[in-house]
């Protein structure tokens, strides 16, 4: 997955994700850093599997488009960041929407690709927050 400036900006601005201590969840669901890593790994695996299943070509360029991995990751991380920093929820989702929009603007994806990515990312983020992780749920962190 190619990383672009909006995704890097989202990762770096997610408050506690960049902190070395990783904010602990009030409900014991794990640290923010752990959930961000979990969402990132789950997104990479899920998106790659779906791209290989649907084999939808990109509007311009090579590779497969559906779903947008950038949008998936951005919305998954926005969900995690919103859980730990609800006062900045609008910022997290505005950044995620900016990532999704940039993928259409650069003609790397269609709106269907980014909407599917946003939905998948939101679902992955919700599941990670609810369970204390998806793939890393049993990892003590």
N, CA, C and O atoms as CSV, one atom per row, in Angstrom:
chain,resi,resn,atom,element,x,y,z
A,1,UNK,N,N,0.848,-1.173,0.000
A,1,UNK,CA,C,0.000,0.000,0.000
A,1,UNK,C,C,0.894,1.235,0.000
A,1,UNK,O,O,1.758,1.382,0.864
A,2,UNK,N,N,0.685,2.116,-0.964
A,2,UNK,CA,C,1.488,3.329,-1.061
A,2,UNK,C,C,0.969,4.363,-0.065
A,2,UNK,O,O,-0.228,4.647,-0.025
A,3,UNK,N,N,1.859,4.918,0.728
A,3,UNK,CA,C,1.493,5.912,1.741
A,3,UNK,C,C,1.649,7.300,1.130
A,3,UNK,O,O,2.677,7.614,0.530
A,4,UNK,N,N,0.610,8.132,1.291
A,4,UNK,CA,C,0.653,9.507,0.805
A,4,UNK,C,C,0.584,10.465,1.985
A,4,UNK,O,O,0.292,10.059,3.110
A,5,UNK,N,N,0.853,11.731,1.724
A,5,UNK,CA,C,0.915,12.742,2.773
A,5,UNK,C,C,-0.334,12.781,3.663
A,5,UNK,O,O,-0.182,12.882,4.880
A,6,UNK,N,N,-1.566,12.707,3.124
A,6,UNK,CA,C,-2.729,12.763,4.030
A,6,UNK,C,C,-2.769,11.611,5.041
A,6,UNK,O,O,-3.171,11.818,6.186
A,7,UNK,N,N,-2.367,10.424,4.645
A,7,UNK,CA,C,-2.370,9.293,5.575
A,7,UNK,C,C,-1.310,9.512,6.651
A,7,UNK,O,O,-1.558,9.259,7.830
A,8,UNK,N,N,-0.151,9.973,6.256
A,8,UNK,CA,C,0.910,10.256,7.223
A,8,UNK,C,C,0.459,11.355,8.184
A,8,UNK,O,O,0.692,11.265,9.390
A,9,UNK,N,N,-0.187,12.393,7.649
A,9,UNK,CA,C,-0.679,13.478,8.502
A,9,UNK,C,C,-1.692,12.960,9.506
A,9,UNK,O,O,-1.671,13.360,10.670
A,10,UNK,N,N,-2.582,12.072,9.069
A,10,UNK,CA,C,-3.574,11.509,9.977
A,10,UNK,C,C,-2.895,10.707,11.083
A,10,UNK,O,O,-3.252,10.844,12.253
A,11,UNK,N,N,-1.936,9.885,10.730
A,11,UNK,CA,C,-1.222,9.097,11.732
A,11,UNK,C,C,-0.499,9.983,12.747
A,11,UNK,O,O,-0.559,9.728,13.950
A,12,UNK,N,N,0.175,11.013,12.266
A,12,UNK,CA,C,0.959,11.859,13.155
A,12,UNK,C,C,0.113,12.769,14.037
A,12,UNK,O,O,0.545,13.157,15.122
A,13,UNK,N,N,-1.075,13.109,13.584
A,13,UNK,CA,C,-1.902,14.026,14.361
A,13,UNK,C,C,-2.889,13.320,15.275
A,13,UNK,O,O,-3.636,13.988,15.990
A,14,UNK,N,N,-2.917,12.036,15.276
A,14,UNK,CA,C,-3.856,11.309,16.135
A,14,UNK,C,C,-3.364,11.289,17.577
A,14,UNK,O,O,-3.185,10.224,18.167
A,15,UNK,N,N,-3.152,12.458,18.130
A,15,UNK,CA,C,-2.816,12.631,19.541
A,15,UNK,C,C,-1.948,11.555,20.132
A,15,UNK,O,O,-0.735,11.550,19.926
A,16,UNK,N,N,-2.541,10.653,20.855
A,16,UNK,CA,C,-1.827,9.634,21.611
A,16,UNK,C,C,-1.171,8.579,20.760
A,16,UNK,O,O,-0.320,7.846,21.263
A,17,UNK,N,N,-1.526,8.462,19.483
A,17,UNK,CA,C,-0.881,7.459,18.648
A,17,UNK,C,C,0.596,7.762,18.534
A,17,UNK,O,O,1.416,6.844,18.498
A,18,UNK,N,N,0.945,9.022,18.476
A,18,UNK,CA,C,2.349,9.396,18.363
A,18,UNK,C,C,3.059,9.427,19.713
A,18,UNK,O,O,4.286,9.512,19.764
A,19,UNK,N,N,2.289,9.357,20.820
A,19,UNK,CA,C,2.900,9.380,22.147
A,19,UNK,C,C,3.512,8.025,22.460
A,19,UNK,O,O,3.012,6.992,22.016
A,20,UNK,N,N,4.564,8.033,23.202
A,20,UNK,CA,C,5.236,6.772,23.515
A,20,UNK,C,C,4.454,5.927,24.499
A,20,UNK,O,O,4.585,4.703,24.494
A,21,UNK,N,N,3.634,6.552,25.354
A,21,UNK,CA,C,2.906,5.766,26.344
A,21,UNK,C,C,1.649,5.156,25.783
A,21,UNK,O,O,1.184,4.159,26.336
A,22,UNK,N,N,1.058,5.686,24.714
A,22,UNK,CA,C,-0.174,5.161,24.151
A,22,UNK,C,C,-1.293,5.260,25.169
A,22,UNK,O,O,-1.289,4.515,26.150
A,23,UNK,N,N,-2.227,6.131,24.976
A,23,UNK,CA,C,-3.305,6.346,25.939
A,23,UNK,C,C,-4.052,5.055,26.228
A,23,UNK,O,O,-4.367,4.298,25.310
A,24,UNK,N,N,-4.331,4.805,27.477
A,24,UNK,CA,C,-5.054,3.591,27.862
A,24,UNK,C,C,-6.544,3.858,27.813
A,24,UNK,O,O,-7.004,4.944,28.167
A,25,UNK,N,N,-7.287,2.869,27.376
A,25,UNK,CA,C,-8.732,2.999,27.287
A,25,UNK,C,C,-9.370,2.973,28.663
A,25,UNK,O,O,-8.944,2.230,29.547
A,26,UNK,N,N,-10.396,3.794,28.831
A,26,UNK,CA,C,-11.113,3.832,30.103
A,26,UNK,C,C,-11.829,2.518,30.373
A,26,UNK,O,O,-12.031,2.148,31.529
A,27,UNK,N,N,-12.216,1.808,29.311
A,27,UNK,CA,C,-12.936,0.548,29.496
A,27,UNK,C,C,-12.015,-0.667,29.450
A,27,UNK,O,O,-12.486,-1.802,29.392
A,28,UNK,N,N,-10.709,-0.433,29.476
A,28,UNK,CA,C,-9.758,-1.536,29.481
A,28,UNK,C,C,-9.565,-2.170,28.116
A,28,UNK,O,O,-9.027,-3.274,28.028
A,29,UNK,N,N,-9.993,-1.497,27.036
A,29,UNK,CA,C,-9.935,-2.060,25.695
A,29,UNK,C,C,-8.566,-2.024,25.051
A,29,UNK,O,O,-8.442,-2.404,23.887
A,30,UNK,N,N,-7.563,-1.599,25.730
A,30,UNK,CA,C,-6.224,-1.582,25.171
A,30,UNK,C,C,-5.761,-0.173,24.903
A,30,UNK,O,O,-6.532,0.780,25.009
A,31,UNK,N,N,-4.498,-0.049,24.555
A,31,UNK,CA,C,-3.945,1.273,24.303
A,31,UNK,C,C,-4.321,1.752,22.904
A,31,UNK,O,O,-4.644,0.958,22.020
A,32,UNK,N,N,-4.272,3.045,22.733
A,32,UNK,CA,C,-4.566,3.644,21.436
A,32,UNK,C,C,-3.562,3.163,20.390
A,32,UNK,O,O,-3.935,2.870,19.254
A,33,UNK,N,N,-2.305,3.085,20.770
A,33,UNK,CA,C,-1.277,2.621,19.845
A,33,UNK,C,C,-1.545,1.183,19.406
A,33,UNK,O,O,-1.406,0.860,18.227
A,34,UNK,N,N,-1.923,0.329,20.337
A,34,UNK,CA,C,-2.233,-1.065,20.001
A,34,UNK,C,C,-3.400,-1.128,19.030
A,34,UNK,O,O,-3.343,-1.861,18.043
A,35,UNK,N,N,-4.464,-0.365,19.296
A,35,UNK,CA,C,-5.626,-0.399,18.410
A,35,UNK,C,C,-5.297,0.187,17.042
A,35,UNK,O,O,-5.798,-0.298,16.027
A,36,UNK,N,N,-4.460,1.224,17.001
A,36,UNK,CA,C,-4.052,1.794,15.716
A,36,UNK,C,C,-3.253,0.772,14.907
A,36,UNK,O,O,-3.452,0.640,13.700
A,37,UNK,N,N,-2.363,0.060,15.565
A,37,UNK,CA,C,-1.597,-0.989,14.884
A,37,UNK,C,C,-2.510,-2.112,14.421
A,37,UNK,O,O,-2.363,-2.622,13.310
A,38,UNK,N,N,-3.448,-2.494,15.270
A,38,UNK,CA,C,-4.399,-3.546,14.934
A,38,UNK,C,C,-5.239,-3.158,13.718
A,38,UNK,O,O,-5.419,-3.958,12.801
A,39,UNK,N,N,-5.752,-1.924,13.717
A,39,UNK,CA,C,-6.555,-1.444,12.593
A,39,UNK,C,C,-5.705,-1.411,11.323
A,39,UNK,O,O,-6.192,-1.764,10.248
A,40,UNK,N,N,-4.463,-0.999,11.431
A,40,UNK,CA,C,-3.581,-0.923,10.266
A,40,UNK,C,C,-3.316,-2.305,9.665
A,40,UNK,O,O,-3.380,-2.477,8.448
A,41,UNK,N,N,-3.023,-3.275,10.508
A,41,UNK,CA,C,-2.760,-4.638,10.031
A,41,UNK,C,C,-4.026,-5.256,9.451
A,41,UNK,O,O,-3.991,-5.851,8.374
A,42,UNK,N,N,-5.139,-5.118,10.159
A,42,UNK,CA,C,-6.407,-5.669,9.694
A,42,UNK,C,C,-6.807,-5.043,8.363
A,42,UNK,O,O,-7.296,-5.730,7.466
A,43,UNK,N,N,-6.597,-3.739,8.243
A,43,UNK,CA,C,-6.917,-3.052,6.986
A,43,UNK,C,C,-6.074,-3.589,5.842
A,43,UNK,O,O,-6.609,-3.886,4.773
A,44,UNK,N,N,-4.787,-3.717,6.039
A,44,UNK,CA,C,-3.899,-4.199,4.976
A,44,UNK,C,C,-4.332,-5.576,4.474
A,44,UNK,O,O,-4.388,-5.813,3.268
A,45,UNK,N,N,-4.635,-6.472,5.396
A,45,UNK,CA,C,-5.036,-7.827,5.013
A,45,UNK,C,C,-6.399,-7.820,4.323
A,45,UNK,O,O,-6.573,-8.454,3.282
A,46,UNK,N,N,-7.360,-7.107,4.899
A,46,UNK,CA,C,-8.717,-7.077,4.347
A,46,UNK,C,C,-8.759,-6.445,2.961
A,46,UNK,O,O,-9.375,-6.982,2.041
A,47,UNK,N,N,-8.101,-5.307,2.824
A,47,UNK,CA,C,-8.115,-4.603,1.542
A,47,UNK,C,C,-7.443,-5.442,0.461
A,47,UNK,O,O,-7.950,-5.545,-0.656
A,48,UNK,N,N,-6.324,-6.029,0.787
A,48,UNK,CA,C,-5.629,-6.852,-0.212
A,48,UNK,C,C,-6.490,-8.030,-0.642
A,48,UNK,O,O,-6.553,-8.349,-1.830
A,49,UNK,N,N,-7.152,-8.678,0.305
A,49,UNK,CA,C,-8.036,-9.808,-0.036
A,49,UNK,C,C,-9.189,-9.355,-0.925
A,49,UNK,O,O,-9.529,-10.037,-1.891
A,50,UNK,N,N,-9.786,-8.223,-0.610
A,50,UNK,CA,C,-10.910,-7.722,-1.415
A,50,UNK,C,C,-10.457,-7.270,-2.799
A,50,UNK,O,O,-11.162,-7.505,-3.781
A,51,UNK,N,N,-9.301,-6.629,-2.896
A,51,UNK,CA,C,-8.792,-6.217,-4.199
A,51,UNK,C,C,-8.545,-7.436,-5.089
A,51,UNK,O,O,-8.863,-7.412,-6.278
A,52,UNK,N,N,-7.986,-8.488,-4.522
A,52,UNK,CA,C,-7.717,-9.702,-5.309
A,52,UNK,C,C,-9.005,-10.454,-5.655
A,52,UNK,O,O,-9.055,-11.179,-6.648
A,53,UNK,N,N,-10.033,-10.282,-4.842
A,53,UNK,CA,C,-11.320,-10.920,-5.118
A,53,UNK,C,C,-12.068,-10.188,-6.234
A,53,UNK,O,O,-12.535,-10.818,-7.183
A,54,UNK,N,N,-12.181,-8.869,-6.124
A,54,UNK,CA,C,-12.975,-8.103,-7.088
A,54,UNK,C,C,-12.210,-7.732,-8.352
A,54,UNK,O,O,-12.815,-7.618,-9.419
A,55,UNK,N,N,-10.904,-7.541,-8.261
A,55,UNK,CA,C,-10.051,-7.223,-9.410
A,55,UNK,C,C,-10.588,-6.061,-10.251
A,55,UNK,O,O,-10.559,-6.103,-11.481
A,56,UNK,N,N,-11.068,-5.045,-9.578
A,56,UNK,CA,C,-11.599,-3.851,-10.227
A,56,UNK,C,C,-10.434,-2.950,-10.603
A,56,UNK,O,O,-9.694,-2.518,-9.720
A,57,UNK,N,N,-10.246,-2.649,-11.898
A,57,UNK,CA,C,-9.091,-1.831,-12.289
A,57,UNK,C,C,-9.230,-0.380,-11.829
A,57,UNK,O,O,-10.336,0.146,-11.710
A,58,UNK,N,N,-8.094,0.247,-11.577
A,58,UNK,CA,C,-8.077,1.658,-11.202
A,58,UNK,C,C,-8.484,2.515,-12.410
A,58,UNK,O,O,-8.281,2.114,-13.556
A,59,UNK,N,N,-9.057,3.692,-12.149
A,59,UNK,CA,C,-9.405,4.588,-13.257
A,59,UNK,C,C,-8.180,4.982,-14.084
A,59,UNK,O,O,-8.244,5.027,-15.313
A,60,UNK,N,N,-7.068,5.267,-13.408
A,60,UNK,CA,C,-5.815,5.619,-14.074
A,60,UNK,C,C,-4.700,4.919,-13.316
A,60,UNK,O,O,-4.658,4.959,-12.086
A,61,UNK,N,N,-3.812,4.290,-14.034
A,61,UNK,CA,C,-2.693,3.618,-13.383
A,61,UNK,C,C,-2.878,2.121,-13.360
A,61,UNK,O,O,-3.771,1.575,-14.008
A,62,UNK,N,N,-2.019,1.466,-12.602
A,62,UNK,CA,C,-2.063,0.015,-12.543
A,62,UNK,C,C,-2.534,-0.450,-11.177
A,62,UNK,O,O,-2.572,0.323,-10.219
A,63,UNK,N,N,-2.886,-1.699,-11.105
A,63,UNK,CA,C,-3.337,-2.283,-9.848
A,63,UNK,C,C,-4.851,-2.284,-9.746
A,63,UNK,O,O,-5.563,-1.863,-10.658
A,64,UNK,N,N,-5.313,-2.766,-8.615
A,64,UNK,CA,C,-6.748,-2.877,-8.379
A,64,UNK,C,C,-7.230,-1.757,-7.477
A,64,UNK,O,O,-6.479,-1.236,-6.653
A,65,UNK,N,N,-8.503,-1.389,-7.645
A,65,UNK,CA,C,-9.018,-0.199,-6.986
A,65,UNK,C,C,-9.951,-0.470,-5.817
A,65,UNK,O,O,-9.955,0.300,-4.857
A,66,UNK,N,N,-10.727,-1.518,-5.860
A,66,UNK,CA,C,-11.814,-1.698,-4.889
A,66,UNK,C,C,-11.424,-2.637,-3.769
A,66,UNK,O,O,-11.024,-3.775,-4.016
A,67,UNK,N,N,-11.539,-2.161,-2.526
A,67,UNK,CA,C,-11.841,-0.821,-2.027
A,67,UNK,C,C,-10.562,-0.004,-1.881
A,67,UNK,O,O,-9.458,-0.535,-2.001
A,68,UNK,N,N,-10.718,1.272,-1.624
A,68,UNK,CA,C,-9.565,2.139,-1.415
A,68,UNK,C,C,-8.916,1.821,-0.067
A,68,UNK,O,O,-9.551,1.960,0.978
A,69,UNK,N,N,-7.675,1.402,-0.090
A,69,UNK,CA,C,-6.957,1.112,1.147
A,69,UNK,C,C,-6.681,2.368,1.956
A,69,UNK,O,O,-6.712,2.336,3.186
A,70,UNK,N,N,-6.412,3.477,1.270
A,70,UNK,CA,C,-6.165,4.734,1.970
A,70,UNK,C,C,-7.406,5.175,2.742
A,70,UNK,O,O,-7.316,5.561,3.908
A,71,UNK,N,N,-8.569,5.114,2.082
A,71,UNK,CA,C,-9.816,5.510,2.751
A,71,UNK,C,C,-10.129,4.558,3.902
A,71,UNK,O,O,-10.574,4.989,4.966
A,72,UNK,N,N,-9.897,3.273,3.687
A,72,UNK,CA,C,-10.160,2.289,4.741
A,72,UNK,C,C,-9.315,2.581,5.972
A,72,UNK,O,O,-9.832,2.637,7.088
A,73,UNK,N,N,-8.025,2.765,5.771
A,73,UNK,CA,C,-7.127,3.040,6.891
A,73,UNK,C,C,-7.467,4.365,7.564
A,73,UNK,O,O,-7.492,4.450,8.791
A,74,UNK,N,N,-7.729,5.396,6.768
A,74,UNK,CA,C,-8.023,6.710,7.336
A,74,UNK,C,C,-9.269,6.673,8.218
A,74,UNK,O,O,-9.261,7.238,9.312
A,75,UNK,N,N,-10.334,6.023,7.765
A,75,UNK,CA,C,-11.557,5.978,8.567
A,75,UNK,C,C,-11.431,5.035,9.756
A,75,UNK,O,O,-12.037,5.279,10.800
A,76,UNK,N,N,-10.660,3.971,9.620
A,76,UNK,CA,C,-10.411,3.096,10.773
A,76,UNK,C,C,-9.646,3.810,11.866
A,76,UNK,O,O,-9.980,3.697,13.045
A,77,UNK,N,N,-8.603,4.557,11.467
A,77,UNK,CA,C,-7.821,5.306,12.448
A,77,UNK,C,C,-8.619,6.473,13.032
A,77,UNK,O,O,-8.455,6.821,14.202
A,78,UNK,N,N,-9.479,7.070,12.213
A,78,UNK,CA,C,-10.334,8.153,12.729
A,78,UNK,C,C,-11.261,7.622,13.811
A,78,UNK,O,O,-11.527,8.314,14.793
A,79,UNK,N,N,-11.758,6.398,13.641
A,79,UNK,CA,C,-12.641,5.804,14.660
A,79,UNK,C,C,-11.875,5.564,15.958
A,79,UNK,O,O,-12.386,5.856,17.039
A,80,UNK,N,N,-10.665,5.039,15.864
A,80,UNK,CA,C,-9.847,4.801,17.054
A,80,UNK,C,C,-9.505,6.124,17.735
A,80,UNK,O,O,-9.655,6.255,18.950
A,81,UNK,N,N,-9.050,7.098,16.961
A,81,UNK,CA,C,-8.698,8.392,17.538
A,81,UNK,C,C,-9.908,9.061,18.184
A,81,UNK,O,O,-9.776,9.712,19.221
A,82,UNK,N,N,-11.083,8.904,17.580
A,82,UNK,CA,C,-12.308,9.484,18.145
A,82,UNK,C,C,-12.685,8.843,19.470
A,82,UNK,O,O,-13.265,9.493,20.340
A,83,UNK,N,N,-12.358,7.586,19.617
A,83,UNK,CA,C,-12.638,6.885,20.876
A,83,UNK,C,C,-11.807,7.472,22.018
A,83,UNK,O,O,-12.303,7.662,23.128
A,84,UNK,N,N,-10.546,7.755,21.730
A,84,UNK,CA,C,-9.641,8.257,22.755
A,84,UNK,C,C,-9.658,9.777,22.897
A,84,UNK,O,O,-9.334,10.310,23.958
A,85,UNK,N,N,-10.033,10.460,21.842
A,85,UNK,CA,C,-10.033,11.927,21.826
A,85,UNK,C,C,-11.343,12.430,21.227
A,85,UNK,O,O,-11.336,13.023,20.149
A,86,UNK,N,N,-12.460,12.204,21.903
A,86,UNK,CA,C,-13.763,12.564,21.324
A,86,UNK,C,C,-13.925,14.061,21.071
A,86,UNK,O,O,-14.722,14.463,20.222
A,87,UNK,N,N,-13.180,14.882,21.796
A,87,UNK,CA,C,-13.281,16.325,21.586
A,87,UNK,C,C,-12.723,16.744,20.225
A,87,UNK,O,O,-12.985,17.856,19.765
A,88,UNK,N,N,-11.961,15.868,19.583
A,88,UNK,CA,C,-11.384,16.156,18.264
A,88,UNK,C,C,-12.006,15.299,17.161
A,88,UNK,O,O,-11.445,15.187,16.071
A,89,UNK,N,N,-13.144,14.704,17.438
A,89,UNK,CA,C,-13.800,13.801,16.482
A,89,UNK,C,C,-13.956,14.437,15.099
A,89,UNK,O,O,-13.697,13.788,14.086
A,90,UNK,N,N,-14.376,15.697,15.053
A,90,UNK,CA,C,-14.572,16.372,13.770
A,90,UNK,C,C,-13.260,16.446,12.994
A,90,UNK,O,O,-13.250,16.247,11.779
A,91,UNK,N,N,-12.169,16.724,13.672
A,91,UNK,CA,C,-10.858,16.784,13.024
A,91,UNK,C,C,-10.488,15.440,12.424
A,91,UNK,O,O,-10.068,15.371,11.269
A,92,UNK,N,N,-10.640,14.360,13.202
A,92,UNK,CA,C,-10.246,13.031,12.714
A,92,UNK,C,C,-11.023,12.651,11.458
A,92,UNK,O,O,-10.451,12.161,10.484
A,93,UNK,N,N,-12.348,12.887,11.493
A,93,UNK,CA,C,-13.160,12.507,10.342
A,93,UNK,C,C,-12.968,13.464,9.166
A,93,UNK,O,O,-13.114,13.054,8.015
A,94,UNK,N,N,-12.645,14.719,9.431
A,94,UNK,CA,C,-12.334,15.650,8.339
A,94,UNK,C,C,-11.040,15.217,7.636
A,94,UNK,O,O,-10.951,15.260,6.409
A,95,UNK,N,N,-10.050,14.805,8.414
A,95,UNK,CA,C,-8.812,14.297,7.817
A,95,UNK,C,C,-9.075,13.029,7.003
A,95,UNK,O,O,-8.550,12.875,5.900
A,96,UNK,N,N,-9.881,12.133,7.544
A,96,UNK,CA,C,-10.206,10.896,6.829
A,96,UNK,C,C,-10.952,11.210,5.533
A,96,UNK,O,O,-10.667,10.613,4.495
A,97,UNK,N,N,-11.902,12.139,5.587
A,97,UNK,CA,C,-12.640,12.527,4.383
A,97,UNK,C,C,-11.694,13.164,3.363
A,97,UNK,O,O,-11.846,12.962,2.158
A,98,UNK,N,N,-10.722,13.929,3.850
A,98,UNK,CA,C,-9.730,14.520,2.960
A,98,UNK,C,C,-8.891,13.467,2.254
A,98,UNK,O,O,-8.575,13.603,1.072
A,99,UNK,N,N,-8.535,12.426,2.977
A,99,UNK,CA,C,-7.793,11.314,2.368
A,99,UNK,C,C,-8.643,10.668,1.280
A,99,UNK,O,O,-8.166,10.433,0.169
A,100,UNK,N,N,-9.903,10.380,1.600
A,100,UNK,CA,C,-10.800,9.748,0.624
A,100,UNK,C,C,-10.969,10.633,-0.612
A,100,UNK,O,O,-10.880,10.162,-1.746
A,101,UNK,N,N,-11.212,11.908,-0.375
A,101,UNK,CA,C,-11.389,12.832,-1.496
A,101,UNK,C,C,-10.129,12.883,-2.365
A,101,UNK,O,O,-10.227,12.924,-3.592
A,102,UNK,N,N,-8.944,12.880,-1.737
A,102,UNK,CA,C,-7.696,12.961,-2.499
A,102,UNK,C,C,-7.525,11.767,-3.429
A,102,UNK,O,O,-6.920,11.893,-4.494
A,103,UNK,N,N,-8.046,10.622,-3.041
A,103,UNK,CA,C,-7.921,9.421,-3.881
A,103,UNK,C,C,-8.764,9.540,-5.146
A,103,UNK,O,O,-8.379,9.043,-6.205
A,104,UNK,N,N,-9.917,10.201,-5.033
A,104,UNK,CA,C,-10.753,10.441,-6.214
A,104,UNK,C,C,-10.148,11.568,-7.051
A,104,UNK,O,O,-10.096,11.473,-8.278
A,105,UNK,N,N,-9.699,12.617,-6.399
A,105,UNK,CA,C,-9.134,13.776,-7.082
A,105,UNK,C,C,-7.918,13.395,-7.927
A,105,UNK,O,O,-7.729,13.926,-9.021
A,106,UNK,N,N,-7.093,12.472,-7.417
A,106,UNK,CA,C,-5.906,12.039,-8.166
A,106,UNK,C,C,-6.235,10.948,-9.186
A,106,UNK,O,O,-5.351,10.455,-9.886
A,107,UNK,N,N,-7.493,10.584,-9.263
A,107,UNK,CA,C,-8.007,9.567,-10.193
A,107,UNK,C,C,-7.422,8.179,-9.929
A,107,UNK,O,O,-7.334,7.349,-10.834
A,108,UNK,N,N,-7.031,7.940,-8.695
A,108,UNK,CA,C,-6.569,6.614,-8.301
A,108,UNK,C,C,-7.760,5.709,-7.990
A,108,UNK,O,O,-7.651,4.484,-8.043
A,109,UNK,N,N,-8.919,6.336,-7.657
A,109,UNK,CA,C,-10.122,5.600,-7.290
A,109,UNK,C,C,-11.367,6.330,-7.764
A,109,UNK,O,O,-11.327,7.512,-8.108
A,110,UNK,N,N,-12.472,5.598,-7.772
A,110,UNK,CA,C,-13.777,6.205,-8.007
A,110,UNK,C,C,-14.438,6.420,-6.652
A,110,UNK,O,O,-13.948,5.950,-5.626
A,111,UNK,N,N,-15.567,7.143,-6.662
A,111,UNK,CA,C,-16.284,7.369,-5.404
A,111,UNK,C,C,-16.740,6.059,-4.790
A,111,UNK,O,O,-16.743,5.928,-3.566
A,112,UNK,N,N,-17.126,5.082,-5.608
A,112,UNK,CA,C,-17.531,3.776,-5.066
A,112,UNK,C,C,-16.406,3.140,-4.255
A,112,UNK,O,O,-16.642,2.565,-3.192
A,113,UNK,N,N,-15.191,3.248,-4.762
A,113,UNK,CA,C,-14.028,2.670,-4.073
A,113,UNK,C,C,-13.809,3.310,-2.708
A,113,UNK,O,O,-13.571,2.612,-1.722
A,114,UNK,N,N,-13.888,4.646,-2.649
A,114,UNK,CA,C,-13.607,5.321,-1.384
A,114,UNK,C,C,-14.775,5.211,-0.401
A,114,UNK,O,O,-14.560,5.157,0.810
A,115,UNK,N,N,-15.998,5.178,-0.907
A,115,UNK,CA,C,-17.144,4.990,-0.008
A,115,UNK,C,C,-17.096,3.599,0.611
A,115,UNK,O,O,-17.349,3.436,1.804
A,116,UNK,N,N,-16.771,2.598,-0.202
A,116,UNK,CA,C,-16.622,1.237,0.333
A,116,UNK,C,C,-15.475,1.186,1.343
A,116,UNK,O,O,-15.588,0.538,2.383
A,117,UNK,N,N,-14.373,1.867,1.035
A,117,UNK,CA,C,-13.245,1.919,1.957
A,117,UNK,C,C,-13.617,2.595,3.265
A,117,UNK,O,O,-13.234,2.133,4.340
A,118,UNK,N,N,-14.367,3.695,3.174
A,118,UNK,CA,C,-14.799,4.405,4.386
A,118,UNK,C,C,-15.695,3.512,5.245
A,118,UNK,O,O,-15.557,3.477,6.468
A,119,UNK,N,N,-16.601,2.800,4.606
A,119,UNK,CA,C,-17.496,1.905,5.352
A,119,UNK,C,C,-16.706,0.763,5.992
A,119,UNK,O,O,-16.909,0.442,7.163
A,120,UNK,N,N,-15.813,0.158,5.225
A,120,UNK,CA,C,-14.999,-0.936,5.754
A,120,UNK,C,C,-14.106,-0.448,6.892
A,120,UNK,O,O,-13.996,-1.111,7.924
A,121,UNK,N,N,-13.476,0.694,6.710
A,121,UNK,CA,C,-12.616,1.240,7.753
A,121,UNK,C,C,-13.375,1.570,9.025
A,121,UNK,O,O,-12.894,1.308,10.128
A,122,UNK,N,N,-14.555,2.141,8.874
A,122,UNK,CA,C,-15.391,2.438,10.042
A,122,UNK,C,C,-15.761,1.162,10.773
A,122,UNK,O,O,-15.744,1.120,12.004
A,123,UNK,N,N,-16.093,0.129,10.030
A,123,UNK,CA,C,-16.451,-1.159,10.639
A,123,UNK,C,C,-15.243,-1.768,11.359
A,123,UNK,O,O,-15.366,-2.247,12.486
A,124,UNK,N,N,-14.083,-1.750,10.708
A,124,UNK,CA,C,-12.869,-2.284,11.334
A,124,UNK,C,C,-12.547,-1.497,12.602
A,124,UNK,O,O,-12.239,-2.089,13.636
A,125,UNK,N,N,-12.614,-0.177,12.530
A,125,UNK,CA,C,-12.342,0.659,13.704
A,125,UNK,C,C,-13.322,0.396,14.834
A,125,UNK,O,O,-12.918,0.292,15.992
A,126,UNK,N,N,-14.607,0.286,14.511
A,126,UNK,CA,C,-15.621,-0.016,15.530
A,126,UNK,C,C,-15.351,-1.361,16.194
A,126,UNK,O,O,-15.413,-1.486,17.417
A,127,UNK,N,N,-15.051,-2.365,15.371
A,127,UNK,CA,C,-14.793,-3.702,15.918
A,127,UNK,C,C,-13.553,-3.699,16.807
A,127,UNK,O,O,-13.546,-4.327,17.866
A,128,UNK,N,N,-12.521,-3.006,16.388
A,128,UNK,CA,C,-11.290,-2.947,17.184
A,128,UNK,C,C,-11.537,-2.253,18.517
A,128,UNK,O,O,-11.058,-2.712,19.554
A,129,UNK,N,N,-12.280,-1.156,18.496
A,129,UNK,CA,C,-12.579,-0.432,19.732
A,129,UNK,C,C,-13.459,-1.287,20.652
A,129,UNK,O,O,-13.221,-1.353,21.858
A,130,UNK,N,N,-14.455,-1.926,20.088
A,130,UNK,CA,C,-15.395,-2.722,20.892
A,130,UNK,C,C,-14.732,-3.937,21.543
A,130,UNK,O,O,-15.067,-4.300,22.670
A,131,UNK,N,N,-13.793,-4.561,20.833
A,131,UNK,CA,C,-13.189,-5.798,21.318
A,131,UNK,C,C,-11.782,-5.625,21.877
A,131,UNK,O,O,-11.185,-6.591,22.353
A,132,UNK,N,N,-11.250,-4.423,21.826
A,132,UNK,CA,C,-9.868,-4.218,22.266
A,132,UNK,C,C,-8.882,-4.721,21.236
A,132,UNK,O,O,-7.738,-5.028,21.570
A,133,UNK,N,N,-9.308,-4.811,19.983
A,133,UNK,CA,C,-8.484,-5.272,18.883
A,133,UNK,C,C,-9.191,-6.348,18.080
A,133,UNK,O,O,-10.190,-6.915,18.522
A,134,UNK,N,N,-8.665,-6.622,16.902
A,134,UNK,CA,C,-9.213,-7.694,16.066
A,134,UNK,C,C,-8.170,-8.795,15.970
A,134,UNK,O,O,-8.400,-9.910,16.437
A,135,UNK,N,N,-7.040,-8.496,15.375
A,135,UNK,CA,C,-5.969,-9.477,15.241
A,135,UNK,C,C,-5.036,-9.489,16.460
A,135,UNK,O,O,-4.443,-10.519,16.780
A,136,UNK,N,N,-4.912,-8.361,17.124
A,136,UNK,CA,C,-4.008,-8.254,18.264
A,136,UNK,C,C,-4.765,-8.282,19.591
A,136,UNK,O,O,-4.237,-7.846,20.614
A,137,UNK,N,N,-5.992,-8.789,19.579
A,137,UNK,CA,C,-6.845,-8.732,20.778
A,137,UNK,C,C,-6.203,-9.440,21.960
A,137,UNK,O,O,-6.376,-9.000,23.096
A,138,UNK,N,N,-5.479,-10.505,21.734
A,138,UNK,CA,C,-4.898,-11.258,22.852
A,138,UNK,C,C,-3.477,-10.808,23.193
A,138,UNK,O,O,-2.850,-11.351,24.103
A,139,UNK,N,N,-2.976,-9.817,22.461
A,139,UNK,CA,C,-1.616,-9.332,22.716
A,139,UNK,C,C,-1.669,-8.345,23.888
A,139,UNK,O,O,-2.385,-7.345,23.833
A,140,UNK,N,N,-0.908,-8.634,24.944
A,140,UNK,CA,C,-0.821,-7.704,26.063
A,140,UNK,C,C,0.084,-6.560,25.694
A,140,UNK,O,O,1.235,-6.774,25.314
A,141,UNK,N,N,-0.422,-5.338,25.802
A,141,UNK,CA,C,0.367,-4.191,25.367
A,141,UNK,C,C,0.246,-3.098,26.381
A,141,UNK,O,O,0.836,-2.031,26.213
